[in-house]
């Protein structure tokens, strides 16, 4: 069985801080407005705006939601890697063993619709 890898609170805060500094460039790299990133990530547009402007602090839930969006875009992953965000500890944390049970995930139909429109544009 694969060993579970955890991140400390300090490591999570450091990742959130690094992502905060990269968020506006990352969003532009994704080719998304704040509203579009909000729709696909589940993080409100106001929160994204406040994080980008330094008026709000990114938390681990925001970080994880944004990483899920980035995971679907090769350019975003390359950007995060080049800027030191996709490092070994974070990659080990997100690895899922093939022996783990499959998760049944329900995706909001609005997100699926938005992604279909976004991908076909």
GUKE-732783 format. One record per residue: x, z, y of N, C-alpha, C in turn; residue in three letters; residue number from 1; chain. Coordinates in steps of 0.2 Angstrom, whole numbers. Example, Ala and Ser with C-alpha at 12.3 -4.5 7.8 and 13.67 -1.06 7.14 Angstrom:
<nodes>
NODE   n.east    n.up   n.north   ca.east   ca.up   ca.north   c.east    c.up   c.north   code   pos   unit
NODE       66      39       -28        62      39        -22       66      39       -16    ala     1      A
NODE       64      35       -11        68      36         -5       64      39         0    ser     2      A
</nodes>
This chain:
<nodes>
NODE   n.east    n.up   n.north   ca.east   ca.up   ca.north   c.east    c.up   c.north   code   pos   unit
NODE        4       0        -6         0       0          0        4       0         6    unk     1      A
NODE        2      -4        11         6      -4         17        6       2        21    unk     2      A
NODE       12       4        24        12      10         29        8       8        35    unk     3      A
NODE        4      13        37         1      13         44        5      14        49    unk     4      A
NODE        5      10        55         9      11         60        5      13        66    unk     5      A
NODE        7      18        70         3      21         75        7      20        82    unk     6      A
NODE        4      20        87         7      20         94        6      27        97    unk     7      A
NODE       11      29       101         9      36        104        5      34       111    unk     8      A
NODE        3      40       113        -1      39        120        4      36       125    unk     9      A
NODE       10      38       125        15      35        130       16      28       129    unk    10      A
NODE       16      26       123        17      19        122       11      15       124    unk    11      A
NODE        5      17       122        -1      14        124       -1      13       132    unk    12      A
NODE        1      19       135         0      18        143        6      14       145    unk    13      A
NODE       11      13       142        16       8        144       14       1       143    unk    14      A
NODE       11       0       138         8      -7        137        3      -9       142    unk    15      A
NODE       -2      -4       143        -7      -5        148       -4      -6       155    unk    16      A
NODE        1      -3       157         5      -4        163        8     -11       164    unk    17      A
NODE       11     -13       158        14     -19        158        9     -25       159    unk    18      A
NODE        4     -24       155        -2     -29        155       -5     -29       162    unk    19      A
NODE       -6     -23       166        -8     -23        172       -4     -28       177    unk    20      A
NODE        2     -27       177         7     -31        181        6     -39       179    unk    21      A
NODE        4     -40       173         4     -47        171       -3     -50       171    unk    22      A
NODE       -8     -46       172       -15     -48        171      -17     -54       175    unk    23      A
NODE      -16     -55       182       -18     -60        186      -14     -67       184    unk    24      A
NODE       -8     -66       182        -4     -72        180       -7     -74       173    unk    25      A
NODE       -8     -69       169       -11     -71        162      -18     -74       163    unk    26      A
NODE      -22     -72       167       -29     -75        168      -28     -82       170    unk    27      A
NODE      -23     -83       175       -22     -90        177      -20     -94       172    unk    28      A
NODE      -15     -92       168       -12     -95        162      -18     -97       157    unk    29      A
NODE      -23     -93       156       -28     -94        152      -33     -99       155    unk    30      A
NODE      -32    -101       162       -37    -105        165      -43    -102       166    unk    31      A
NODE      -44     -96       167       -50     -93        168      -51     -89       175    unk    32      A
NODE      -57     -89       177       -59     -85        183      -60     -78       180    unk    33      A
NODE      -60     -73       185       -62     -66        183      -68     -66       179    unk    34      A
NODE      -73     -70       182       -80     -69        178      -79     -72       171    unk    35      A
NODE      -76     -78       170       -75     -80        163      -71     -76       159    unk    36      A
NODE      -66     -73       161       -62     -68        157      -67     -62       156    unk    37      A
NODE      -71     -60       160       -75     -54        159      -80     -56       153    unk    38      A
NODE      -83     -62       154       -88     -64        148      -85     -64       141    unk    39      A
NODE      -79     -66       141       -76     -67        134      -72     -60       132    unk    40      A
NODE      -70     -56       136       -67     -50        134      -72     -44       134    unk    41      A
NODE      -77     -44       138       -82     -38        138      -80     -33       143    unk    42      A
NODE      -74     -34       147       -72     -30        152      -75     -33       159    unk    43      A
NODE      -79     -29       163       -82     -31        168      -78     -35       173    unk    44      A
NODE      -81     -39       177       -77     -43        182      -75     -38       187    unk    45      A
NODE      -79     -33       189       -76     -29        194      -70     -25       192    unk    46      A
NODE      -70     -23       185       -65     -19        183      -59     -24       183    unk    47      A
NODE      -59     -30       181       -54     -35        180      -51     -35       188    unk    48      A
NODE      -55     -36       192       -53     -37        199      -49     -30       202    unk    49      A
NODE      -52     -25       200       -49     -18        202      -42     -17       199    unk    50      A
NODE      -42     -19       192       -35     -19        189      -30     -23       192    unk    51      A
NODE      -32     -29       193       -28     -34        196      -25     -32       203    unk    52      A
NODE      -29     -29       207       -28     -27        214      -24     -20       214    unk    53      A
NODE      -24     -16       208       -21     -10        208      -26      -4       210    unk    54      A
NODE      -32      -6       211       -37       0        212      -40       3       206    unk    55      A
NODE      -38       1       200       -41       4        194      -35       4       189    unk    56      A
NODE      -35       9       185       -30       9        179      -33       6       173    unk    57      A
NODE      -29       2       170       -31      -1        164      -31       4       158    unk    58      A
NODE      -36       4       154       -36       9        148      -34       5       142    unk    59      A
NODE      -34       9       136       -32       6        130      -38       1       127    unk    60      A
NODE      -44       3       129       -50      -2        127      -49      -8       131    unk    61      A
NODE      -48      -8       137       -47     -14        141      -41     -18       138    unk    62      A
NODE      -36     -15       137       -30     -18        134      -32     -22       128    unk    63      A
NODE      -35     -19       123       -36     -21        117      -41     -27       117    unk    64      A
NODE      -46     -27       122       -51     -32        123      -47     -38       126    unk    65      A
NODE      -43     -37       130       -39     -43        133      -34     -46       128    unk    66      A
NODE      -31     -42       124       -27     -44        119      -31     -49       114    unk    67      A
NODE      -37     -47       112       -41     -51        108      -42     -58       111    unk    68      A
NODE      -43     -59       117       -44     -65        121      -37     -69       120    unk    69      A
NODE      -32     -65       122       -25     -69        122      -23     -71       115    unk    70      A
NODE      -26     -68       110       -24     -70        103      -27     -76       101    unk    71      A
NODE      -32     -79       104       -35     -85        103      -31     -91       107    unk    72      A
NODE      -26     -89       111       -23     -94        115      -15     -94       114    unk    73      A
NODE      -13    -100       112        -5    -100        110       -1     -99       117    unk    74      A
NODE       -3    -102       122         0    -101        128        0     -94       131    unk    75      A
NODE       -5     -91       130        -6     -84        132       -1     -80       128    unk    76      A
NODE       -1     -81       121         4     -77        117       11     -78       119    unk    77      A
NODE       13     -84       120        20     -86        122       21     -82       129    unk    78      A
NODE       17     -82       133        18     -79        140       19     -72       139    unk    79      A
NODE       15     -68       135        15     -61        134       22     -60       130    unk    80      A
NODE       24     -64       125        30     -63        122       36     -63       127    unk    81      A
NODE       36     -69       131        41     -70        135       42     -64       141    unk    82      A
NODE       36     -61       142        36     -55        147       37     -48       144    unk    83      A
NODE       39     -48       137        40     -42        134       34     -38       131    unk    84      A
NODE       28     -41       132        22     -37        129       21     -38       122    unk    85      A
NODE       23     -43       119        22     -44        112       28     -42       108    unk    86      A
NODE       30     -36       107        36     -33        104       34     -31        97    unk    87      A
NODE       39     -29        94        39     -27         87       34     -21        86    unk    88      A
NODE       34     -16        90        29     -10         89       22     -12        90    unk    89      A
NODE       21     -16        95        14     -18         96       11     -23        90    unk    90      A
NODE       16     -28        88        14     -32         83       13     -28        76    unk    91      A
NODE       17     -23        75        16     -19         69        9     -15        69    unk    92      A
NODE        8     -13        75         1      -9         76       -5     -13        74    unk    93      A
NODE       -4     -20        77       -10     -24         76      -10     -28        69    unk    94      A
NODE       -5     -27        65        -5     -30         58      -11     -27        54    unk    95      A
NODE      -14     -31        50       -19     -29         45      -17     -31        38    unk    96      A
NODE      -17     -26        34       -15     -27         27      -20     -31        24    unk    97      A
NODE      -18     -36        19       -23     -40         16      -27     -36        11    unk    98      A
NODE      -24     -30         9       -28     -25          5      -33     -21         8    unk    99      A
NODE      -34     -22        14       -39     -18         18      -46     -22        17    unk   100      A
NODE      -51     -18        17       -58     -22         17      -59     -26        23    unk   101      A
NODE      -63     -31        22       -64     -36         27      -70     -32        32    unk   102      A
NODE      -69     -34        38       -74     -31         43      -79     -36        44    unk   103      A
NODE      -85     -33        44       -91     -37         47      -92     -36        54    unk   104      A
NODE      -91     -42        58       -91     -41         65      -97     -46        68    unk   105      A
NODE     -101     -43        72      -106     -47         75     -104     -48        82    unk   106      A
NODE     -104     -55        84      -102     -57         90     -108     -59        94    unk   107      A
NODE     -108     -57       101      -114     -58        105     -115     -66       106    unk   108      A
NODE     -121     -68       105      -122     -76        105     -120     -79       112    unk   109      A
NODE     -120     -75       117      -118     -77        124     -111     -79       124    unk   110      A
NODE     -107     -75       120      -100     -76        120      -98     -82       116    unk   111      A
NODE     -102     -83       111      -100     -89        107     -102     -95       111    unk   112      A
NODE     -108     -95       114      -110    -101        118     -105    -102       124    unk   113      A
NODE     -103     -97       127       -98     -98        132      -91    -101       130    unk   114      A
NODE      -89     -98       124       -83    -101        121      -83    -108       119    unk   115      A
NODE      -89    -110       116       -90    -117        115      -90    -121       121    unk   116      A
NODE      -93    -119       126       -93    -123        133      -86    -123       135    unk   117      A
NODE      -82    -118       135       -75    -117        138      -71    -122       134    unk   118      A
NODE      -71    -122       127       -67    -125        123      -68    -133       124    unk   119      A
NODE      -74    -135       125       -76    -142        125      -74    -145       132    unk   120      A
NODE      -73    -141       137       -72    -144        144      -65    -147       144    unk   121      A
</nodes>
